[in-house]
Amino acid sequence: MLAFLVFQISLIVLLPPSQASLCRTFCGPIPINYPFGIDDGCGSPYYRRVLACSDAGQLHLRTPSGNYPVQSISYSDPHILVSDPDMWTCQDGDSFRPTKAFSLDTSTHLSLSRKNEYLFFNCSQERVIIEPKPFFCDRFPEKCDSTCDSASYLCRHMPDCGSSSLILSSCCSYYPKATESLRLMLNYCTTYTSVYWESIGVTPTQADSHQVPQYGIRVDFDIPVTARCLQCQDTRKGSGGSCGFDTQTESFSCLCQDGNVTTYCKDPGSHQHRTRAGVIAGSSISAASALGIGAAILYLKKVRAKRPVTSGVQSNENRLF
């Protein structure tokens, strides 16, 4: 009886639900593809816990400076567009609210895009070099890194703003090389906003594509391409799996409908190393199963309490439960 109950409990605990079905492919209207995942164990470990999907279907990017709503994700031109509700907008006019510097986790494969431009308002002229940048700065930007450009095109043509959006405040454009530079600028400026240049055309890489400024922060990302991931996704080798990783070791795992393998779903030899325990964190046992386990444990305790110890010594070290 004891062996039978232990066997039943092990079946409940070890048999996982469908693995690939646990990798959600959408958060609201935004597609979630490799290398990202909103369920632990899905996607690339480089982006583990970078994205979070709320119960309401709102996707957020997690960074050291906070969580930011995601507007869109492009996989053809790899980047994420996020918004910062604390940044200045046209509706604020000359009214500025406190904000903090946007930052990224350097351990991930995320980076601030060079297509971002940062506009700073009411900066101290004693602490910040504010002057029009010479024309040669477009070709040799490294020679003008320390200057906040007061003649910036965006300061004169702010997206979606009328000509009177800023009446009493000054504006200059500066691209900080590091988060620390951004923090220092905010020590001497009232606030800031980020504008990225969106490509409008057939493809973002076309030379003749039109670019328009939009409010937000563009975050570029790399897509780690490995032979094992391509093999896992290859439908010619079966139904096609999802690229993921072991949540404990972060080693590669191909997530298939009937379990996880280290090669591809229909590999003839995959039964030898098919993972039966759930790799995806968040795989949960149903309430009924949990109650069944609890009842079985109570029953075993009751049986063992009535049975006399016929051999050995029953102690906390050798007790089954």
N, C-alpha and C positions, 0 to 999 in steps of 0.2 A: 504493500500500500504506500509506504514511504517513498520507494523508488518511483512508483507511478506518478505521485503528486509532484515530485521534483522534476520528472520528465515533462509533465504538463506545464509547469511553471517556466521551464527553460524554453519550451516552444513558444509561449506567449511573449517572452522577453526577446528572444533572438530572431524570430521571423520578422523581417522589416516590411514596411509598406513599400509600394513601388517607389524606387529611388528617383528616377528622372522626373516623375510627376511632382516631386517636392520642389523642383526648381521652377519657380514662377517666372513666366516670360513677359509679364506686363505688370506695371504699377500704374494704375489708372490708364491713361492713354499712351504712356511712355514704354516702348519695348525694352526689355532687359535681356540682352544677348551677351555672349562671351566677349570680353573677359569679366563682365560684371555678374553679380548675383545678389539677390536680396534675401536668400536663404543660406545659412552657413554651410559651407561645403560645395557651393555652386560657383562656377566661374574660376577665375585665377586667384590664388592666395595672395597675389600682390595687391588685390583690391578687396581683401577681406574686410567686411564691416564698413566699407566706405559709403555704401548706399543703404538707406533705410526707407521702407515703405510703410506709411501709417495705415491705420484701419480705414481711413477715409480715402485711401488711394493717392495720397500725396507723397511724391518721392523727394527725399532730402539727401544732400551731400554732407557727410560728416567731416569736419575739419577741426584742428585744434582751437580755432577761433569761434566755432559754433556750428549749428546745423542750418543749411541754406536750401530753400526750395529750388528744385531742378525744373527748368523750363523745358529742356529738350536734351536728347542725346543723339549725336550723329556718329555712325560707325563707318561710313564711307570717308568722311573727313573727321577723324577721331577727335571729338571734343564734347564737353558737357557745358551747357549754358545754365548758370545759376543766377539767382537774384538775391540781393541783400536788402531786406526791408528797412534797414537802418540808414542806408545811403541816401544822399540828397536826390530829390526829384524836382521837376519843374514846378509842381504844385507847392513846394516849400518856399519858393521865391527867396527872399532875404531872411527867412526864418530857418535857423539851422538847429538840428538836434544832435546830441552826442552820438558818436559811432565808434567802432573799434576796427582795427586793421584786419583785413581778410588774410588768412594764412592757410597753407597746405601742409600736410604731413610729408616730410621729406623722405620717409621710408617707403612711400608708395611711388607708383610710376605716373603721378599726376604733376603737371607743371602749369604755371600761369602763361597763357598765350601771349605772344608778342602782338597780337591783334587787339589787345586791350589798351585803352588809354585812360589815364587817371586824371581827373580834374580836381584841383584843390582850391578851396575858397577861403578868403580872408587870411592869407598867410602873413606871418610877421616878416616885414622887409629887412629887419635886423638879423634874422636867423636864416632866412631862405633867400637864395639868389633868384630874384624874379626879374626877368628881362626877356625881350623878344629873341628867339634863337636865330642865328644867322642861317642863310640858305644852305650853307655847306653841311649843316647838321643832318640833313636828310641823307647825305651820302656818307658822312662820317659821324654817326651818332655817339661814338665813344668819346669824341672831343667835346661833347656838350652834355655829358651825363649829369653834371651838378646844377644845371640851370632848369628852373621851372618856367616854361615858355608862356609868357603873358600874351603872345600874339597867336596862340593856338587857334586853329580853325574851329575846333569844337567849342572853345570858349566863346567864339563869335557866332557859332551856328549850333547851338545845343539841340539835340534831337527832341522834337515835339514841343519845343519851347518857343514862346513869342519873343519879340525883341526886348520886352520889358521884364523878362523873368528875373533878371538880376539888376537892380537899380543902384543899391548902395554897397554892393559887395564886389570884391576883386576875384579874378579867376586866373589860374595858370595850369598848364598841363605838364605832368612829370611822370616818367616811367621808372619806378623803383626796381632795382636789380634784385633786392631781397626783401623779405618781410620786415626785417629790422629797419630798413630804409623807409618803408611805409609807416611804421610806427613812429619813427623820428619826425616824419613830415606832419603827422597828425598832432604831434606835440606843439607844433608851431603854426598849424592851420586849424580853422574852426571845424571843417568837415571835408568830405570828399565824395566823389561818385566815380563809378567805372562805366566806360562806354566801350563796346567792342564793335568791330567792323564786320558786318554780315555780308557775305558774298551772294549776289543775286545773279544767277546765270544758269547755264546748263550744268556745269560742274564748278565746284568751288576753286579748282586749280586753273581754270581757263584764264588766260591773260586778259581777255576782253570782258570778263565778268564784272558787273557793276557792284560796288560796295556801298552799303548804307550804314550809318551809325545807329546802334541800338543800346539801350541801357541794359546792363548786366555784366557778368564776369564770365569770360570764356576760359575754361580749364581744359587743356589738352591732355590726352592720355595715350599710352602705348598699348598695342595689342600683342601680348606675348604669343608668338606662333611656334608651336612645337609639333614634331612629327606624331607624337602620341595623341595629341588633341585632334589633329586633322584625321588621323586614323579612326579615332573614336566617333567623330561626327560623320564619317563617310558612310552614306546610305548603301553603297555597293557592298559593304561588309556587314550588312544587316539592316535593322530598322534605324540605325543611327542613334548614338548616345549623346549625352551632355557632358561637357568637360567640367570636371570638378576636382576636389581634393579631399584627402582624409583630414578631418577636423582636428586630429591629435598630432599627426606627423606633418601635415600639409604636403604629403607626397601626392602625385597625380592619381586620379581615380576617374574611370569612365563610368558615368551613371547610366545604368540601363533599367529597363522595366522590371527585370527579375533579379536585380542585384547589381553590385558594383564590381568592376573588373579593372585590371591594370593595363589591358590592351584595348580590345573592342568588343562590342556586345555579342557578336556571333563567332568569336574565336573558339575553335573546337577544343582548345586546351584550357579555356578560361574557367572551366568547372573546378580546376585544381586550386585556383586562387580567388574564386568568387567570394566576395565579402558577404557574410550573412548578417552580421551585426550592422545596424543602421549607421552609416557614416555621416549622414546629414544631421547636424544638431538641429533639434526641433522636431525630429521624428518622435512622436509621442505614442504611448500606449493608451488605448481607449479607457474610458472610465470603467466600463464593465470588466475589462481585463485586470485593471488595477484592483478592483474590488475582489475579483477572483483570487488574485495573488494574496491579498490580505486575509481572506477567509482561509486559504490553504495554510498560511503561516500560523494563524491562530489554532487551526485544527492540529497541526503538527506539534505545537507547543503543548496542547492539551494531552495529546497521545503520549508524548515523551514524559510529561509530568506524572502520568499514571504508570509508566513502565519502570520497573526497578532496574538499576544499573547492575548488569550481570557480569560485566568484564570491564577492566580499565577504570579510570576515574573521570567522572563527568565534571568538567570545569569550564570556565569562561573561554579557555583557549581551544578546547575541542568540541564545544557545543556547536550544533549545526546552525541554530538561529539564536 
